[in-house]
């Protein structure tokens, strides 16, 4: 099963993408204090929308579709 990282903006817009870091595949974790996704393995950081803030990752995660309820 693929893990999905999901963030909902204060306006209700949903941002979903593959939760695997594009550097080495570790699962991203949510940093609530900074409102960003962090890689616990090598320190990559991504915005709440998935853009790279800091490497070693150079590519954003792949967009993902949420399953229908």
N, CA, C and O atoms as a GROMACS GRO file, in nm:
protein
  276
    1UNK      N    1   0.082  -0.120   0.000
    1UNK     CA    2   0.000   0.000   0.000
    1UNK      C    3   0.085   0.125   0.000
    1UNK      O    4   0.188   0.131   0.067
    2UNK      N    5   0.042   0.222  -0.074
    2UNK     CA    6   0.113   0.348  -0.083
    2UNK      C    7   0.062   0.442   0.026
    2UNK      O    8  -0.058   0.450   0.048
    3UNK      N    9   0.154   0.512   0.093
    3UNK     CA   10   0.115   0.611   0.193
    3UNK      C   11   0.097   0.745   0.125
    3UNK      O   12   0.171   0.780   0.033
    4UNK      N   13  -0.004   0.820   0.170
    4UNK     CA   14  -0.035   0.950   0.112
    4UNK      C   15  -0.025   1.056   0.220
    4UNK      O   16  -0.076   1.039   0.330
    5UNK      N   17   0.042   1.166   0.188
    5UNK     CA   18   0.050   1.282   0.277
    5UNK      C   19  -0.061   1.378   0.234
    5UNK      O   20  -0.073   1.411   0.116
    6UNK      N   21  -0.141   1.423   0.330
    6UNK     CA   22  -0.254   1.509   0.299
    6UNK      C   23  -0.254   1.630   0.392
    6UNK      O   24  -0.233   1.617   0.513
    7UNK      N   25  -0.278   1.746   0.335
    7UNK     CA   26  -0.291   1.869   0.413
    7UNK      C   27  -0.411   1.945   0.359
    7UNK      O   28  -0.429   1.957   0.238
    8UNK      N   29  -0.493   1.995   0.450
    8UNK     CA   30  -0.609   2.077   0.411
    8UNK      C   31  -0.584   2.220   0.455
    8UNK      O   32  -0.559   2.247   0.573
    9UNK      N   33  -0.589   2.311   0.361
    9UNK     CA   34  -0.566   2.452   0.391
    9UNK      C   35  -0.680   2.507   0.477
    9UNK      O   36  -0.787   2.446   0.485
   10UNK      N   37  -0.657   2.621   0.543
   10UNK     CA   38  -0.765   2.683   0.621
   10UNK      C   39  -0.890   2.713   0.537
   10UNK      O   40  -1.000   2.724   0.592
   11UNK      N   41  -0.873   2.726   0.407
   11UNK     CA   42  -0.988   2.751   0.318
   11UNK      C   43  -1.054   2.622   0.269
   11UNK      O   44  -1.152   2.626   0.196
   12UNK      N   45  -0.998   2.508   0.310
   12UNK     CA   46  -1.058   2.380   0.276
   12UNK      C   47  -1.001   2.310   0.154
   12UNK      O   48  -1.048   2.202   0.118
   13UNK      N   49  -0.901   2.369   0.089
   13UNK     CA   50  -0.841   2.304  -0.028
   13UNK      C   51  -0.751   2.190   0.019
   13UNK      O   52  -0.670   2.207   0.110
   14UNK      N   53  -0.767   2.073  -0.043
   14UNK     CA   54  -0.690   1.954  -0.005
   14UNK      C   55  -0.569   1.939  -0.096
   14UNK      O   56  -0.580   1.949  -0.218
   15UNK      N   57  -0.453   1.914  -0.036
   15UNK     CA   58  -0.329   1.889  -0.108
   15UNK      C   59  -0.284   1.749  -0.069
   15UNK      O   60  -0.259   1.723   0.048
   16UNK      N   61  -0.274   1.658  -0.167
   16UNK     CA   62  -0.237   1.520  -0.140
   16UNK      C   63  -0.123   1.479  -0.233
   16UNK      O   64  -0.124   1.509  -0.352
   17UNK      N   65  -0.025   1.409  -0.177
   17UNK     CA   66   0.087   1.361  -0.257
   17UNK      C   67   0.147   1.238  -0.191
   17UNK      O   68   0.117   1.206  -0.076
   18UNK      N   69   0.232   1.169  -0.265
   18UNK     CA   70   0.300   1.050  -0.215
   18UNK      C   71   0.380   1.089  -0.091
   18UNK      O   72   0.454   1.188  -0.094
   19UNK      N   73   0.367   1.014   0.018
   19UNK     CA   74   0.434   1.046   0.144
   19UNK      C   75   0.580   1.004   0.147
   19UNK      O   76   0.647   1.027   0.248
   20UNK      N   77   0.630   0.943   0.041
   20UNK     CA   78   0.770   0.901   0.036
   20UNK      C   79   0.857   1.019  -0.007
   20UNK      O   80   0.830   1.084  -0.108
   21UNK      N   81   0.961   1.046   0.071
   21UNK     CA   82   1.056   1.151   0.034
   21UNK      C   83   1.121   1.113  -0.098
   21UNK      O   84   1.155   0.997  -0.120
   22UNK      N   85   1.138   1.210  -0.186
   22UNK     CA   86   1.196   1.184  -0.318
   22UNK      C   87   1.347   1.164  -0.314
   22UNK      O   88   1.407   1.133  -0.417
   23UNK      N   89   1.409   1.180  -0.198
   23UNK     CA   90   1.552   1.157  -0.187
   23UNK      C   91   1.583   1.008  -0.173
   23UNK      O   92   1.652   0.952  -0.258
   24UNK      N   93   1.532   0.943  -0.068
   24UNK     CA   94   1.560   0.801  -0.044
   24UNK      C   95   1.437   0.721  -0.006
   24UNK      O   96   1.448   0.603   0.028
   25UNK      N   97   1.319   0.784  -0.011
   25UNK     CA   98   1.196   0.710   0.011
   25UNK      C   99   1.145   0.700   0.154
   25UNK      O  100   1.047   0.630   0.178
   26UNK      N  101   1.207   0.768   0.249
   26UNK     CA  102   1.157   0.766   0.387
   26UNK      C  103   1.020   0.833   0.392
   26UNK      O  104   0.989   0.919   0.309
   27UNK      N  105   0.938   0.795   0.488
   27UNK     CA  106   0.804   0.852   0.501
   27UNK      C  107   0.810   0.989   0.566
   27UNK      O  108   0.866   1.006   0.675
   28UNK      N  109   0.752   1.086   0.499
   28UNK     CA  110   0.748   1.224   0.550
   28UNK      C  111   0.661   1.232   0.675
   28UNK      O  112   0.563   1.159   0.689
   29UNK      N  113   0.698   1.323   0.764
   29UNK     CA  114   0.619   1.347   0.884
   29UNK      C  115   0.578   1.494   0.886
   29UNK      O  116   0.649   1.580   0.836
   30UNK      N  117   0.461   1.521   0.944
   30UNK     CA  118   0.408   1.657   0.951
   30UNK      C  119   0.472   1.732   1.066
   30UNK      O  120   0.478   1.682   1.178
   31UNK      N  121   0.521   1.853   1.039
   31UNK     CA  122   0.577   1.941   1.141
   31UNK      C  123   0.472   2.049   1.167
   31UNK      O  124   0.463   2.146   1.092
   32UNK      N  125   0.395   2.032   1.273
   32UNK     CA  126   0.284   2.124   1.300
   32UNK      C  127   0.332   2.264   1.336
   32UNK      O  128   0.265   2.362   1.303
   33UNK      N  129   0.446   2.274   1.402
   33UNK     CA  130   0.499   2.405   1.442
   33UNK      C  131   0.532   2.492   1.320
   33UNK      O  132   0.507   2.612   1.320
   34UNK      N  133   0.589   2.430   1.217
   34UNK     CA  134   0.629   2.503   1.097
   34UNK      C  135   0.532   2.486   0.981
   34UNK      O  136   0.549   2.548   0.876
   35UNK      N  137   0.429   2.401   1.000
   35UNK     CA  138   0.330   2.374   0.895
   35UNK      C  139   0.399   2.328   0.767
   35UNK      O  140   0.377   2.385   0.660
   36UNK      N  141   0.482   2.224   0.779
   36UNK     CA  142   0.555   2.170   0.665
   36UNK      C  143   0.575   2.021   0.685
   36UNK      O  144   0.554   1.968   0.794
   37UNK      N  145   0.617   1.952   0.577
   37UNK     CA  146   0.650   1.811   0.581
   37UNK      C  147   0.800   1.797   0.592
   37UNK      O  148   0.876   1.862   0.520
   38UNK      N  149   0.844   1.711   0.685
   38UNK     CA  150   0.987   1.689   0.707
   38UNK      C  151   1.022   1.543   0.683
   38UNK      O  152   0.941   1.454   0.711
   39UNK      N  153   1.142   1.518   0.632
   39UNK     CA  154   1.193   1.382   0.619
   39UNK      C  155   1.279   1.353   0.741
   39UNK      O  156   1.379   1.421   0.764
   40UNK      N  157   1.242   1.252   0.821
   40UNK     CA  158   1.318   1.222   0.941
   40UNK      C  159   1.453   1.156   0.914
   40UNK      O  160   1.537   1.149   1.004
   41UNK      N  161   1.475   1.109   0.793
   41UNK     CA  162   1.599   1.036   0.763
   41UNK      C  163   1.718   1.126   0.727
   41UNK      O  164   1.827   1.110   0.781
   42UNK      N  165   1.696   1.220   0.634
   42UNK     CA  166   1.808   1.300   0.585
   42UNK      C  167   1.783   1.450   0.588
   42UNK      O  168   1.866   1.527   0.539
   43UNK      N  169   1.670   1.494   0.644
   43UNK     CA  170   1.647   1.636   0.666
   43UNK      C  171   1.583   1.716   0.556
   43UNK      O  172   1.577   1.838   0.566
   44UNK      N  173   1.534   1.652   0.451
   44UNK     CA  174   1.464   1.727   0.348
   44UNK      C  175   1.338   1.788   0.408
   44UNK      O  176   1.278   1.732   0.499
   45UNK      N  177   1.298   1.904   0.356
   45UNK     CA  178   1.178   1.972   0.404
   45UNK      C  179   1.095   2.015   0.283
   45UNK      O  180   1.150   2.057   0.181
   46UNK      N  181   0.962   2.005   0.297
   46UNK     CA  182   0.869   2.038   0.191
   46UNK      C  183   0.759   2.127   0.247
   46UNK      O  184   0.720   2.113   0.363
   47UNK      N  185   0.709   2.218   0.164
   47UNK     CA  186   0.597   2.302   0.208
   47UNK      C  187   0.474   2.214   0.229
   47UNK      O  188   0.474   2.096   0.193
   48UNK      N  189   0.371   2.271   0.286
   48UNK     CA  190   0.246   2.198   0.307
   48UNK      C  191   0.187   2.153   0.174
   48UNK      O  192   0.106   2.060   0.171
   49UNK      N  193   0.225   2.216   0.064
   49UNK     CA  194   0.176   2.181  -0.069
   49UNK      C  195   0.271   2.088  -0.144
   49UNK      O  196   0.242   2.048  -0.256
   50UNK      N  197   0.386   2.054  -0.081
   50UNK     CA  198   0.479   1.959  -0.141
   50UNK      C  199   0.600   2.017  -0.212
   50UNK      O  200   0.683   1.941  -0.263
   51UNK      N  201   0.614   2.149  -0.217
   51UNK     CA  202   0.732   2.206  -0.282
   51UNK      C  203   0.855   2.188  -0.194
   51UNK      O  204   0.845   2.194  -0.071
   52UNK      N  205   0.971   2.166  -0.256
   52UNK     CA  206   1.096   2.148  -0.182
   52UNK      C  207   1.138   2.280  -0.118
   52UNK      O  208   1.146   2.383  -0.185
   53UNK      N  209   1.164   2.275   0.013
   53UNK     CA  210   1.217   2.390   0.085
   53UNK      C  211   1.368   2.373   0.099
   53UNK      O  212   1.444   2.468   0.078
   54UNK      N  213   1.409   2.252   0.134
   54UNK     CA  214   1.549   2.224   0.165
   54UNK      C  215   1.578   2.078   0.131
   54UNK      O  216   1.496   1.990   0.158
   55UNK      N  217   1.695   2.054   0.071
   55UNK     CA  218   1.734   1.919   0.032
   55UNK      C  219   1.798   1.842   0.145
   55UNK      O  220   1.810   1.890   0.258
   56UNK      N  221   1.837   1.722   0.113
   56UNK     CA  222   1.893   1.678  -0.014
   56UNK      C  223   1.793   1.647  -0.125
   56UNK      O  224   1.834   1.636  -0.241
   57UNK      N  225   1.664   1.631  -0.097
   57UNK     CA  226   1.566   1.607  -0.204
   57UNK      C  227   1.566   1.727  -0.298
   57UNK      O  228   1.574   1.842  -0.253
   58UNK      N  229   1.555   1.701  -0.427
   58UNK     CA  230   1.550   1.809  -0.525
   58UNK      C  231   1.417   1.813  -0.600
   58UNK      O  232   1.387   1.910  -0.669
   59UNK      N  233   1.338   1.707  -0.587
   59UNK     CA  234   1.210   1.698  -0.656
   59UNK      C  235   1.096   1.692  -0.555
   59UNK      O  236   1.111   1.635  -0.447
   60UNK      N  237   0.981   1.751  -0.590
   60UNK     CA  238   0.865   1.741  -0.503
   60UNK      C  239   0.806   1.600  -0.511
   60UNK      O  240   0.831   1.529  -0.608
   61UNK      N  241   0.728   1.560  -0.410
   61UNK     CA  242   0.662   1.431  -0.418
   61UNK      C  243   0.556   1.430  -0.529
   61UNK      O  244   0.504   1.534  -0.567
   62UNK      N  245   0.527   1.311  -0.579
   62UNK     CA  246   0.426   1.296  -0.683
   62UNK      C  247   0.286   1.327  -0.629
   62UNK      O  248   0.254   1.287  -0.517
   63UNK      N  249   0.204   1.395  -0.706
   63UNK     CA  250   0.065   1.419  -0.662
   63UNK      C  251  -0.007   1.285  -0.644
   63UNK      O  252   0.025   1.187  -0.712
   64UNK      N  253  -0.103   1.281  -0.553
   64UNK     CA  254  -0.180   1.160  -0.527
   64UNK      C  255  -0.328   1.193  -0.526
   64UNK      O  256  -0.369   1.304  -0.494
   65UNK      N  257  -0.407   1.094  -0.562
   65UNK     CA  258  -0.552   1.108  -0.556
   65UNK      C  259  -0.601   1.036  -0.431
   65UNK      O  260  -0.557   0.925  -0.400
   66UNK      N  261  -0.692   1.099  -0.361
   66UNK     CA  262  -0.750   1.037  -0.243
   66UNK      C  263  -0.858   0.940  -0.285
   66UNK      O  264  -0.932   0.966  -0.380
   67UNK      N  265  -0.869   0.828  -0.214
   67UNK     CA  266  -0.977   0.734  -0.248
   67UNK      C  267  -1.112   0.797  -0.217
   67UNK      O  268  -1.125   0.878  -0.125
   68UNK      N  269  -1.212   0.759  -0.292
   68UNK     CA  270  -1.347   0.808  -0.270
   68UNK      C  271  -1.403   0.746  -0.143
   68UNK      O  272  -1.379   0.628  -0.115
   69UNK      N  273  -1.476   0.825  -0.065
   69UNK     CA  274  -1.535   0.774   0.059
   69UNK      C  275  -1.658   0.691   0.032
   69UNK      O  276  -1.720   0.641   0.125
   0.00000   0.00000   0.00000
